[in-house]
Each structure stands twice: as structure tokens, then as C-alpha cells.
């Protein structure tokens, strides 16, 4: 039985898959070439930043249960070996001035993320999520590596 408040699997919603594939085709990207073979996940690059689009289920606890979600996530950098507190403070400050995206630590990576439930998602909002993550990931990756160390 899954724990409350965690990812529980994939969310293969065909309408959302169709929106993602249409968006990629508009950018002359073959969705088949960038899609993970085992998950509903697409891997992309913008400048020096790698990012992904992923569909998944999230367990919101016993009252609500699983909900279908989308995440657009950009890899900013690997965590530096030291100097964590100033980096964490900077990320929280950036979060307080961001709209629609947020910085997070996942394993040993600094990520820039945009997530939401699929209910009510339309193609304009999906494109906005992807555009924000790909633009700001490419913008912040080099700046934060230069400021705090770390690496790609």
C-alpha cells in the first residue's frame, strides 16, 4: 500500500500525452525520439540545461487518494561538496520571487520544477509550464554553478 503524499506510479492520460506530443512536434522534435521507453516521460534540452516532462500519479492521502499529475523539471546542477547553507538560502529567495516554478533538491541535484494536477490542464498552460522551466533552467544553471560551485 502506498504511503500518503507520495508518487505512486504513472498517469497515462491520453489527452495530455497528445498535448505533449503536439507541442514537441511544433518545435520539430519527434516525440518518439525523446520519450522514455518505460515511463510517460520525455527528455529535452534547452541551451546548456536538460529538462523533462513527466506524467505520474500522486497519492494525496486517504481522503483524496491518487491524482494524475504533470511535472516539468530542469536540472540546474549537481550539489556542490560544501557551502550548502548559502545555496539553500539563495534557492529559497529565488522561490519567493518566482511565478509558476520552484527550486528543489532531488537526490544530489538542484532542480527547477513546475508541477500540477492534470484536471483542467489545457495546451496553453502546458506550454507555459514547459517554456518557463526550459528558459529559466538554461538561465540559472550557469549562474548558480558559478556562484556556488557544483557542476553539471
Buried (B, 14 or more C-beta within 10 A) or exposed (E): EEEEEEBBEBBEBEEBBEBBBEBBEEEEBEBEEBBEEEBBBBEBBBEEBBBBBBBBBBBBEEEEEBBBBBBBBBBBBBBBEEEEEEBBEBBEEBEEEBEBBBBBEEEEBBBBBBBBEBEEBEBEBBBBBBBBBBBBBBBBBBEBBEBBBBEE
